[in-house]
Amino acid sequence: MMDCRKIDPDFGTQYYHTENKALALQTGRLAQFLIRHNFADPLQFILVRFVIRHNLINQLLTEDEQGCRGSEPCKPQDKR
């Protein structure tokens, strides 16, 4: 949606609202998932919303695929 706002600034407000609605739906679905699996701690909801809001889930999945673990920065792996 950010790309759309840059290309089509006349509809920037509508793109912004659409993006926020999508984020709210994702957060709601994730909250329901956490409730179903007994993760009902309010702090977990806050952390999950932060991860979604900052699009960190994609980074997490990418780093996980590369085998990164723990708190150390991920080292790029050789692609052979």
The 8 nearest C-alpha neighbors of each residue, nearest first, counted from 0:
[[1, 3, 2, 14, 4, 18, 15, 17],
 [2, 0, 4, 3, 5, 14, 15, 18],
 [1, 3, 5, 0, 4, 6, 7, 14],
 [2, 4, 0, 6, 1, 5, 7, 14],
 [5, 3, 11, 8, 1, 7, 2, 6],
 [4, 6, 2, 3, 7, 8, 1, 11],
 [5, 7, 3, 4, 8, 2, 1, 9],
 [6, 8, 4, 9, 5, 3, 10, 11],
 [9, 7, 11, 4, 10, 5, 6, 3],
 [10, 8, 7, 11, 12, 4, 13, 6],
 [11, 9, 8, 13, 12, 7, 14, 4],
 [12, 10, 4, 8, 14, 13, 9, 15],
 [11, 13, 15, 14, 10, 16, 9, 4],
 [12, 14, 16, 15, 10, 11, 17, 18],
 [15, 13, 17, 11, 12, 16, 0, 18],
 [14, 16, 12, 18, 13, 17, 11, 19],
 [17, 15, 19, 13, 18, 14, 20, 12],
 [18, 16, 14, 20, 19, 15, 13, 21],
 [17, 19, 15, 21, 16, 20, 14, 22],
 [20, 18, 22, 16, 21, 17, 23, 15],
 [21, 19, 23, 17, 22, 18, 16, 24],
 [20, 22, 24, 18, 19, 23, 25, 17],
 [21, 23, 19, 25, 20, 24, 26, 18],
 [22, 24, 20, 26, 21, 25, 27, 19],
 [25, 23, 27, 21, 22, 26, 28, 20],
 [26, 24, 22, 28, 27, 23, 29, 21],
 [25, 27, 23, 29, 24, 28, 30, 22],
 [28, 26, 30, 24, 29, 25, 23, 31],
 [29, 27, 31, 25, 30, 26, 24, 32],
 [28, 30, 32, 26, 27, 31, 25, 33],
 [31, 29, 27, 33, 32, 28, 26, 34],
 [32, 30, 34, 28, 29, 33, 35, 27],
 [33, 31, 29, 35, 30, 34, 28, 36],
 [32, 34, 38, 30, 36, 31, 35, 37],
 [33, 35, 37, 31, 36, 39, 32, 38],
 [36, 34, 32, 33, 37, 31, 38, 30],
 [35, 37, 33, 34, 38, 32, 39, 31],
 [38, 36, 34, 39, 35, 33, 40, 32],
 [39, 37, 33, 34, 36, 40, 43, 35],
 [38, 40, 34, 37, 41, 33, 43, 44],
 [39, 41, 43, 42, 38, 44, 37, 34],
 [42, 40, 44, 43, 39, 45, 38, 46],
 [41, 43, 45, 44, 40, 46, 47, 39],
 [42, 44, 46, 41, 45, 40, 47, 38],
 [45, 43, 47, 41, 42, 46, 48, 30],
 [46, 44, 42, 48, 43, 47, 49, 41],
 [45, 47, 49, 43, 44, 48, 50, 42],
 [46, 48, 50, 44, 49, 45, 43, 51],
 [47, 49, 51, 45, 50, 46, 52, 44],
 [50, 48, 46, 52, 47, 51, 53, 45],
 [51, 49, 55, 47, 53, 48, 52, 54],
 [50, 52, 54, 48, 49, 53, 47, 55],
 [53, 51, 49, 54, 50, 48, 22, 55],
 [52, 54, 55, 50, 51, 49, 56, 48],
 [55, 53, 51, 56, 52, 50, 57, 58],
 [54, 56, 58, 50, 53, 57, 59, 51],
 [55, 57, 59, 58, 54, 50, 60, 51],
 [58, 56, 60, 55, 59, 61, 54, 62],
 [57, 59, 55, 61, 56, 60, 62, 54],
 [58, 60, 56, 62, 57, 61, 63, 55],
 [59, 61, 63, 57, 58, 62, 64, 56],
 [62, 60, 58, 64, 63, 59, 57, 65],
 [61, 63, 65, 59, 67, 64, 60, 58],
 [62, 64, 60, 66, 65, 67, 61, 59],
 [63, 65, 61, 62, 66, 60, 67, 59],
 [66, 64, 62, 63, 67, 61, 76, 75],
 [67, 65, 63, 64, 68, 62, 73, 76],
 [68, 66, 62, 63, 73, 65, 69, 64],
 [69, 67, 66, 70, 63, 71, 73, 62],
 [70, 68, 71, 67, 72, 73, 66, 63],
 [69, 71, 72, 68, 73, 67, 62, 74],
 [70, 72, 69, 73, 68, 67, 74, 62],
 [73, 71, 74, 70, 67, 69, 68, 62],
 [72, 74, 67, 71, 75, 62, 68, 65],
 [73, 75, 76, 72, 67, 65, 71, 62],
 [76, 74, 73, 77, 65, 78, 67, 62],
 [75, 77, 74, 78, 65, 66, 73, 79],
 [76, 78, 79, 75, 74, 65, 66, 73],
 [79, 77, 76, 75, 65, 74, 64, 66],
 [78, 77, 76, 75, 65, 74, 66, 64]]
